[in-house]
Amino acid sequence: VVWHPLLMEAHRLTREDYIEILAALPSFWGERDLRAVHHPMFLHEFGETGLAIRGSEGEVVGYLLGFVTPSPATGYAHLVGVRDSHRRQGLGRCLYREFERRARERGATSLKAITTPGNTVSIDFHRALGMPATLVPDYAGPGEDRVVFRADLD
Ligand SMILES: CC(C)(COP(=O)(O)OP(=O)(O)OC[C@H]1O[C@@H](n2cnc3c(N)ncnc32)[C@H](O)[C@@H]1OP(=O)(O)O)[C@@H](O)C(=O)NCCC(=O)NCCS
């Protein structure tokens, strides 16, 4: 299936989206068990800046969990996942575009995301979106380096 960019629309994360995402985690993350980082606060507290895209069969094909931090207001993208069957069709880019719009609306002056140094797909993806990567030693505690992405919104 070739996903036509004009048909993509990211909508506010709903309870139905959230439940479906939890039931389909391997299609988004493979073997990695990321259930714990899909905390329900991303639906109940930060649902207005969470997003999902549904595919032609009605299934969730991509989603973004994120929020806007206190000052300085930053749009923090916690997780972005696109179904393995739907990658490289611009869905990730579409999710970020809508997240940026919603973050700006809420006063954000920059975007931020982090990943682990081994996640080269995530690094390539964020770089392609214009978010430069910086390796920060011990970001998540001793021996836990992370790659931090940032982009200013002007
Ligand atoms: C990272 C991820 C969200 C990207 O989603 P996507 O819908 O495939 O990304 P897009 O199609 O919007 O890609 C935008 C650009 O990013 C870059 N990119 C995306 N995937 C890439 C890959 N596998 N290798 C190299 N570059 C890649 C490309 O420059 C791409 O543009 P192009 O296709 O025109 O060349 C998706 O691969 C995914 O869900 N991965 C597993 C979960 C994960 O690691 N998420 C990120 C950490 S939170």
PDBQT file of the ligand as one rigid body, heavy atoms in Angstrom, charges set to zero:
ROOT
HETATM    1  C1  LIG A 201      11.588   6.496  13.661  1.00  0.00    +0.000 C 
HETATM    2  C2  LIG A 201      10.216   6.302  13.017  1.00  0.00    +0.000 C 
HETATM    3  C3  LIG A 201       9.144   6.910  13.928  1.00  0.00    +0.000 C 
HETATM    4  C4  LIG A 201      10.213   7.036  11.664  1.00  0.00    +0.000 C 
HETATM    5  O1  LIG A 201       8.885   7.015  11.125  1.00  0.00    +0.000 OA
HETATM    6  P1  LIG A 201       8.621   7.038   9.540  1.00  0.00    +0.000 P 
HETATM    7  O2  LIG A 201       7.172   7.299   9.336  1.00  0.00    +0.000 OA
HETATM    8  O3  LIG A 201       9.176   5.823   8.910  1.00  0.00    +0.000 OA
HETATM    9  O4  LIG A 201       9.495   8.311   9.087  1.00  0.00    +0.000 OA
HETATM   10  P2  LIG A 201       9.256   9.232   7.786  1.00  0.00    +0.000 P 
HETATM   11  O5  LIG A 201       8.771   8.374   6.659  1.00  0.00    +0.000 OA
HETATM   12  O6  LIG A 201       8.440  10.411   8.149  1.00  0.00    +0.000 OA
HETATM   13  O7  LIG A 201      10.767   9.649   7.497  1.00  0.00    +0.000 OA
HETATM   14  C5  LIG A 201      11.218  10.996   7.455  1.00  0.00    +0.000 C 
HETATM   15  C6  LIG A 201      12.701  10.995   7.134  1.00  0.00    +0.000 C 
HETATM   16  O8  LIG A 201      13.452  10.431   8.232  1.00  0.00    +0.000 OA
HETATM   17  C7  LIG A 201      14.568   9.678   7.734  1.00  0.00    +0.000 C 
HETATM   18  N1  LIG A 201      14.394   8.261   8.062  1.00  0.00    +0.000 N 
HETATM   19  C8  LIG A 201      13.275   7.636   8.519  1.00  0.00    +0.000 A 
HETATM   20  N2  LIG A 201      13.502   6.321   8.728  1.00  0.00    +0.000 NA
HETATM   21  C9  LIG A 201      14.789   6.103   8.381  1.00  0.00    +0.000 A 
HETATM   22  C10 LIG A 201      15.617   4.946   8.365  1.00  0.00    +0.000 A 
HETATM   23  N3  LIG A 201      15.132   3.732   8.709  1.00  0.00    +0.000 N 
HETATM   24  N4  LIG A 201      16.917   5.078   7.963  1.00  0.00    +0.000 NA
HETATM   25  C11 LIG A 201      17.399   6.276   7.578  1.00  0.00    +0.000 A 
HETATM   26  N5  LIG A 201      16.647   7.424   7.563  1.00  0.00    +0.000 NA
HETATM   27  C12 LIG A 201      15.368   7.327   7.971  1.00  0.00    +0.000 A 
HETATM   28  C13 LIG A 201      14.555   9.847   6.208  1.00  0.00    +0.000 C 
HETATM   29  O9  LIG A 201      15.354  10.975   5.879  1.00  0.00    +0.000 OA
HETATM   30  C14 LIG A 201      13.081  10.143   5.962  1.00  0.00    +0.000 C 
HETATM   31  O10 LIG A 201      12.850  10.855   4.768  1.00  0.00    +0.000 OA
HETATM   32  P3  LIG A 201      12.786  10.056   3.351  1.00  0.00    +0.000 P 
HETATM   33  O11 LIG A 201      11.938   8.825   3.562  1.00  0.00    +0.000 OA
HETATM   34  O12 LIG A 201      12.165  11.050   2.422  1.00  0.00    +0.000 OA
HETATM   35  O13 LIG A 201      14.206   9.703   3.021  1.00  0.00    +0.000 OA
HETATM   36  C15 LIG A 201       9.915   4.799  12.736  1.00  0.00    +0.000 C 
HETATM   37  O14 LIG A 201      11.010   4.238  12.050  1.00  0.00    +0.000 OA
HETATM   38  C16 LIG A 201       9.688   3.979  13.990  1.00  0.00    +0.000 C 
HETATM   39  O15 LIG A 201       8.569   3.934  14.505  1.00  0.00    +0.000 OA
HETATM   40  N6  LIG A 201      10.744   3.310  14.502  1.00  0.00    +0.000 N 
HETATM   41  C17 LIG A 201      10.650   2.453  15.698  1.00  0.00    +0.000 C 
HETATM   42  C18 LIG A 201      10.361   3.252  16.922  1.00  0.00    +0.000 C 
HETATM   43  C19 LIG A 201      11.442   4.296  17.244  1.00  0.00    +0.000 C 
HETATM   44  O16 LIG A 201      12.623   3.981  17.344  1.00  0.00    +0.000 OA
HETATM   45  N7  LIG A 201      11.000   5.562  17.414  1.00  0.00    +0.000 N 
HETATM   46  C20 LIG A 201      11.885   6.711  17.656  1.00  0.00    +0.000 C 
HETATM   47  C21 LIG A 201      12.347   6.831  19.070  1.00  0.00    +0.000 C 
HETATM   48  S1  LIG A 201      11.115   7.476  20.159  1.00  0.00    +0.000 SA
ENDROOT
TORSDOF 0
